[in-house]
Amino acid sequence: MIDGVDADRETLDGDSALLAMAQGSIARLNATHGPGPSGDRFLLLHRRRVFNAVDGVWMGWERKRGKLHELNRLLRGATDTTFTSLDGLSPRVPEGVRYVITLDADTRLPRDAASRLIGKMAHPLNWPSFDAAGRRVVGGYGILQPRVTPSLPIGREGSAYQRAFSAPGGVDPYAAAVSDVYQDLFGEGSYTGKGIYDVDAFEAALAGRTPDNAMLSHDLFEGIFARAGLASDVEVIEDFPSRYDVAARRQHRWTRGDWQLLPWVLGVGQGRAGLPAVGRGKMLDNLRRSLVAPAAMATLAASWLAPAPAAALGVLFTVLAIAIPGALHLFFCVVPRRSGIHLGAHNRALLGDLRLAATQIVLSLAFLPDQAWRGIDAIARTLDRVFRTRRRLLEWTTAAQSSASPRLTLGGFYSMMAGGTGLGLGLAALSLAIAPAAWALIVPFAIAWGLAPAIALWASRSPSAASDLAVSPADAHELRLIARRTWRFFRDLRDAGRHHAAAGQLSGRPSTGHRAAHLADQYRALPAVGGRGARLRLGRNGRDRRTAGGDLRVASKVAAPSRAFSKTGTARKAASPSSRPMCRPSTAAILRATS
């Protein structure tokens, strides 16, 4: 489902070309994967722009909230939605759709995650029970929210900021749903926009409940009335911002969306009553979270102005309040979780976790004034728009647009963070003028806050390629020989007598039968994929051919892997056929070659 960008008219000159490109891509997907039981597997649904009289702009009606509402109506046969006809054909959707899985553009759905979500929703214990009087789901679940895991960095998108704040110790409870205290205590989770919902229950709970141009952060609201549950054993992967400027803008948008729900929290306005107590608690918790940075700045200023012993204790208390969430997981990592872990490897992993936690704490303290400034700005803007102007309540910049913006220079970061830097330095200067005896507590913070834009630039930079990843020519040659021998093992021991499945074990003695491993198919596929990745080229008759990586002729036609691996994965010397009758294919060699 796609919308056009906001514009000053209904259609732009480049709309047709973009739509044609999208249609061509969808057509290629359908040609590649073939039709499904109800027709094409891939559909393109495009909404025309409508005029927003309040903001004076042409845009997709109600943004993502409107998309979901109109999709639900389209699935139930409505013909008056803003979905447009493409190639003269009216929007077509399958009939009898019961569930919808909604994902953002930067969300990836792992294999089998969809079927597992459907299975959980279809379980009788999870069927939604709708209360017609309260117009909300009171039993079961209308929405299931899977666990959200930050993705590994891709290309130039890795950075120190991403590693620090997307790690287990830096998980944002809204950005990455891993566990939910509301699910544990009240049996209800928090919906973050990625998950599966029951079309009829979702629409019955939310249709007509929200006025136009009033709600930007709709996910939490939808999860409250349609009753969301957390499926923590199902995982989706989502990109995490690698640049501080992108993450800061996203947090500003989230804060504005949270404070737009204040009329529902207070129960003021038409149609805003009936919010359940747990839902009100979730909304208040989001408002509390947006006040953490301003409250921490106020606490630091008050501590600096206090008498000497109380000043140090107040600063220590504030720093610990910021540091403990990022370092709490370290207390559970000091002792190895299971036996058999090498002490040196455990200590190296623990040291890495310590460095990561320290990085997160330092960045959090350095960015504290900027976070406070942005939080105050977002709250003030929202309150003015909600209770006075009623304009620009749907102001929104997509994550893709923010990430595609040019990377900021040092001057760009100082310009973007000018408000927060000024707030921090001004507060420090004022406190120093009032309480000069507390200079030892004030100056370190002032230095860090003055350098915060430079720190943000450093933290947002992509790391250079590690030099220790380079493989010497001799090692590369040896790895390719191992890959070649492993590939030949499966090629020559797979025949029609075994139904083209490679043997799990090769005996050096005459045998009347062969034992097939239950992972034979996986073992057979890995060498093929690895060979393609290593650019191993073979002729149709199985003979070796010269590759781009050099001449890799092997003396023997069939050779077992040069090293055997025990069940624990540790290498041991290859024994002779008489002393070692069994030779298991070396999966580790395959993985080494493919990497």
N, C-alpha and C positions, 0 to 999 in steps of 0.2 A: 504494500500500500504506500503510495507516494502522494505528496502534495507539492505544489509549486512554491517557490520562495515568495515571501511577502513582496508586493509590488504596488505601484500606483494605478494599475489597470488590471483588467481580468486576465489578459493574455499578453505574453511578452514575445519578442521576435524569435528568441531561441527555444521556445517551448516545444515547437513541433519537432525540431531536430533531436532534442533530448528524449522526447517520447518515442520517436522512431528508433533511437538507439536502444532504449529500454525494451521496446517490443521485439527488436531483433534478438536481444540477449535472451529474453524469455522464450522466443521461438527456438533458439538453438538448444536451450535446456530441454524443452519438450521433445525436440528431435533426437537428442542424445538418450534420454531416459524413457521415451515412449509414453503412451497414455496410461492413465490409472483407471480404476474401476468406474469412475464418474467423469471421465474425459481427461483433459490436459492436467498434468500434475502441477504445473506452474502457471500461476495467473498473475496478471498485472492489473491492479485496481488503482486508478488515478482519480483524484478529486479535483474538481474545478475550484477556482478561487471564488469566494463570495465577499461582498463588501462589508467590512466591519465599520459601521457608522460611528461607533464610539472613538475608535482610533484613526478613522479615515484612511484605511488601508485595505487592499485586497489580499486575502489570505485563506488558507484552508480552515474551514469552520471548526472552531474550538480545538484546533491542533490535534494532538494524539487522543485526547478524550473524545473529541468529535469523531475521529477515525474509528475508534472502537464502537461507539454508539451506532454510527451509520453502517459499519460492517455487520453488527448484530441484526439490524433491521433488514439489511440486504439479504442476509442468510435466511431470514424469515419471510422473504418475499416482497419487501417494500420496493417500490419503484420511484419514489420521490427523494432519493438521496442525492448527494452532490457527486457521486461517482459518475464519470463521463463515459461516453461511448468511444471505443477505439476501433478504427477501421470500419465505422458504420455499424458495429455490433454493440448491443447493450451489455453492461457488465454481467458476466456469467459466474456463478459460484455453484459448487456442488449442493445437492439437496440433502436434507436430513443431517446437517452438521450438528453435532452435539457439543463438541469441545473445540476451543481455539487456543493455540499456543502462541503467545505474543512475545516477540523478541525485539530488541533494539538493533539498529544497523551494525553496531560494534559487538554484538553478542554472538557467540558460537555455541551451537547445540551439539554435544558429543554424540557418538553412536549409541543408539538404544535409549537415549535420554527421553525422547518423545514417547516411545512405547511404554516406558516405565511410568512416566507422568500420566499417560492415559489409563494405565492399569490401576494406579492409585486413585484417580478420580472415579473410575468405574467401580471401585470396591464398595459394597453396600454400606459399610460403616462410614464412608465418606460422602455418601449421597447428600446433597443439600436439602435441609428442611426449612421451608420458607414460612415466615410469619406474615400473613396478609395484613394484619392490623398494624404492625410496626414497619412493614415493607422492608424487611431485611432477613437474611439467612441467620437462623438461630441454632441450627444443628448441622453437623456435617460441614462440608466446605464447598463454597462456590468457586474458590480460587485456590490453587496450590502453587506456592513459591518455592522453586528449587534453590539449592545452595549456589551462591555466586562466587566464583573463584577468579581472581585477577589473572590475566594471561601472562605468559612469558613475553619479554620484550622482543619485538620483531624489527629487523633492520636497524634504523637509526633511532628507534623509539625507546631504547633503554636509557636509564639515567639513575643517578644516585637517589634522586627524589622518588622515582618509581619503586626502586628496590626497598627503600625505607618504609614507605607508606602503603605499599601493597603487600608487605610481608605479614605473617601471622600476628606479629606484635603491633602492626599498624593498621589493622582492619577497621574501616569505618562501618558501623552497624547498619547504615543505610546503603552504602555503596557495595558492600560485599556481605550478603546474608549467609552466615555460617551457622549461627545459633541465634535463638530469640528467646529472651526471658519471658515475653508474653506467651509464647507457645508453651513454655515449660510450666508457667504458673496458671494460665487461663485457657490453654488449649487453642489459642488464636495467634497466628503469626502476623508479620507485617509484609505487605505486598510492595515490591520495589519495581514493578513494571515488567518483569521477566517471569513468565509462568504460564500455567494453563487455567482456563476458566470454563465453567458451564455456561453456555450461551443463554439459556432461558433464565437460570437463576441470577446471572449477572445483570441481565437487562431488567428483570423484574425488580431487583433491588435498587437500581440506579436510574431508571427511566424517569425523567421529569423531576429529579431531586435537586439538580443544580441549575441555577440561572445562567444565562449566557454571559460570557466575558467576566467570569468571577473566579475561575479556578485554574491555576497553572500546575500545581502539584496534586495530581488526581489519583496517583497510585495508592497512597495510604488511605485516602477517602474511599476508594473502591474496595480495598481490602477490608475496611471496617464494616461496610454494609453488606457486601457479598460474602463475608467471613473467609479470610485467607488462612491457610495452614502452611507450615514450613515443612517441605520434604527435604530434609537435610542429607539424605542418601542419594539424591539425584543432583547432578552438578551441571551448571552451564558456565561457560568461560566468557569473561568480558574484559575488554581493554581497560587499563588503568592509565590515567594521564601521566606522561613522562615529564611534562613541563609544569613548573609551578604556576605560571600565568594561566594555563588552561585549567588546572585544578582550582585555582582561586575563582575564576569566572564561573565554573560549575557550582562551587560552593555558594557563591553569591546568588545564583539562580535558585538553588535548593532552599536557601534561607528565605528568599522572597516567596517561594511557593508554600513553605511551612507557615509563614505569618499570614498568608491569604486565608488560611483556615481558621483564623481567630474568630470570625463571626460564628462559625459552627461550634467552636469551643465555648463561646459565651452564650450560644443559643439565641442570638439576636437576628432579626430579619425573617422574612417569610420563608417557610419551608426548611428552617435550620434547626428545628427542634428534633427530639427523638434520637440524639446521638448517644449510643451506649456508653456506660462508664469506662469500659476498657478502651474503647475508641478515643474517648476524651483524654484518657491517660496517655495514649500513644501520641496524640497531637501535642499535648503539653510537654511531653518528653522531648519532642523535636524542637519546641520553642526553647526549652531549657538548654539543649545542646547548642543552639545558636548564640546563647548568652554566656557560654563558658569563657571565650576569649575576652570579651569586655569585662567580665567579672574578675578574671585573672589579672588584667591590667589594673583595675581599681584596687584589688587586694595588694598588689605590689606597691602601688603608690601609697596606700594607707600604711603598709609595713615600713616603708622608708621614713615616714614621718613619725613613727612610734619611737619610744625610748629604746636605747641600745639593745638590751636583751630581747625585748619583744620584737624589734625590727628584724633581727637575725632569724628568730623563730618564724616570723611571718613570711619572710622570703623563702626560708627552707620549706615551710608548709606548701607554699605556692608551687615551688619547683617540683616537689615530690608529687603534688597533685597532677602535674603535667607529665612527669616522668614515669610514674607507676603504671599507667595503662600500656605504655610501650615496653616496659621491662618486666611486667608481671609474669609473662610466660617463661622467663629465664629461671625462675624458681623451680619450675617443673622439668628443667633440662639439665640440672646439675648432676643428677644421678641418672645413669643410663636406664632407659625404659625396659630393656630386656638384657638377658645374659648373652655372652658371646660377642659383644661389641668390643673391638680393639680400643684400648684406653687412649692411645694417641689419636685415633680417628675421632673418638668422642670429644676429646679436648679441642681438636681443631674445629669441629662443628660448633662447640660451645663458644669458642673464641669468635667465630664468625657471627654467631647470634649476638654476642656482646657488642661487637662492632656495629652491627645493624641497629641494635637498640640505642646505642650511643648516638649514632647518626640521626635517628629519628628524634631523640630528645633534643639534641642541639638544634636541628632544623625547626622543631616546634617552638622552642624558646626564641629563636631568631625571627621567626615569622609571626610571633604572637601579636605585635602591634598592628601588622597588616591584616591579620585575621580579625582582630577587634574592630579596626576601622571599617573593614568590609561588612562585618556583621551589623554594626551600627548603621551603616549606609543602607544596607538591604532592609533592615527593620524600619528605618525612617521612611524610605521610599514606599514600602508596602503599606504602612499605616496611612500615609498621605493618599495613596491611590485607592485604598479600600474605603476609607471613611470621608474622603473629600472629592478628589477629581474623578474617580472611577475609570481612569484611563490607563492604558499600557499595562493592564493586569496580565495579559498574555504575552508580554515581551519575553523572547526566548531565542537563544542561539544554540544550535545543535553542537554536539561534541565534535562532529566531523568538521564543521566550519571553524571551530576554535582550534582544533589540531592542525588544520590546513593553513592557518594564518602564519605569516613569516615569524621565524624565531627572533626573539628580542635580543638586542645588544645590551651592553651594560647601561648605556643611557636610556634604552627602552625600559629596562627593569626599574631604574630609578624613577622614571616618569610614571610608570604604572603603579609603583608602590610609594608614591610621594605622600599620599595621605597617611598611610600607616607609619612610614618613616618619620614624618613630621609629628605624628601623635606620640610615638615612642620617645623621640629626642626632646620634644617639648615637655612631656611629663617628667622625664629624667631631669631636665634643666630646672624646672619649677621645683621639684623635690629637693634638688641639690641646693637651690637658693634658700629654701625654707629650713632644711636640715643638713647643713654642710658636714656635720659630723658623720653622716651616713654615706660619705663618698665611696667607701670601700664596697658597699652593697649596691650603689647606683651605677658607678662607672663601668663595671663589666657588662651590665645590661645595655648601657648607652652605646658602648663600642659594638656589641653584637647587633643592635638595632640599626646603627648607622651603616653597618656593612651588610645588612640583610639583603638588599638588591644584588650585591655582588655574590653573596652566598646563593641566592636563588638562581643566578646565572650559572654558577658552578654546578649546582645540584641538578639543573635542567639539561646539562650537556650530555650528549651521548658518549659512552666510553669508546676509546679507541680499541682496535682489535688487539687481543692479548697475544703477546709474542710467544708465550709458551704453548699456544695451540698449533704452531707450525710443526710439521712432521718432516724429519730428515729424509732424504732420498732413500737411504738404506731401509729405514723403518717403513716407508711407504711401499717399497718393493716387497718387503716381507709380509706386510699386511695384505697386499694384493695377491701374493702367492697363497696365503691362508684362505682368502676368499675364493680363489680359483679351485683349490683342493676341496673346500667345503662344497662348492657348487657341483663339482664332479661327483662327489659322494652321492648326492641325491639324483643326479642325472643318470648315473650308471646303475644304481640299485633300485630304480623305479621301472617296473615293467608291467605287462598285462597280467602276469601271474599274481601280482599283488594289487591288482586293480589300480595301477599307477600311483600307489601310495608308498612312499619310502619306508624302509624298515626302521623301526625305532632302535634296534640293536643288530649289530653285525657279528656273527659268530665265526671264529676261525676254524671250527670243526664242521664236518659234514652234518647237515641238518635236513630233516624232512619237511620243515615248516619254518615260517618266519614270524617273528613277534612284531606287531605293529604298535607303535606308540600312539596314544590318544592325541598327541599334538603333531601327528605326521603332516597334516595339511598345513599347519602353521610353519613347521620346519621346511616344508617344500616351498612355501611362498617367500619366506625370508631370503633365501639365497637368490631367488629371481629378482626380488626388489633390490637387494644389496648389490647384485651384479650390475643392474642397470645404473644404480647410484655410483658405483665404482667404475663405470664405463667399460665393463668387461664385454667384449664382443666375441661371439662364437659363430662359426659357420653352421649351416644346416646339418652338416654331418658331425657336428660336435667338435671339430678341430679348432684350435686356438687361432685367433687372428690378431694382428698387431693393433694395439689401441693407442689412443692419444697420449696415454701415460707411459708408453714405451713397450718394448718387447717383453712379454710375460710368458714365454714358452716354458712349459713344465715337462720334466723328463718323463714321468710316468703318466699313463693315461688315467689310472684310478689311484688315488692316494687318500688315505684317511687323514683327518686333521693331525698336525704334528704334535699337538698337546691334547691330553684328555683332561676332563674336569670332573671332580668328584661331585657328589650330590650337594655339598655345601657351596660349590662354585669356586673352590680353591684349586689352583693349578697343581698338577703333579706330573712327573716325568712319564713319558709314554713307555709302556713296557713292551716286551716282545710278545708276538702272538701266542707263544707257549705259556708265558706267565700271565698274560692278560687276554683271555679269550673273548672278552666283549669290548667293543669300541663304540662309545656313544658319540653322536655328532656334537661338535663343540658349538653350542649356541653363542657362547661368549666370543668365539672367533668371528662368528657372523656379525654380531653387534659391533665388534671392533672394526671390522672391515667396512660396514655400512656407515659408521660414524666418521 
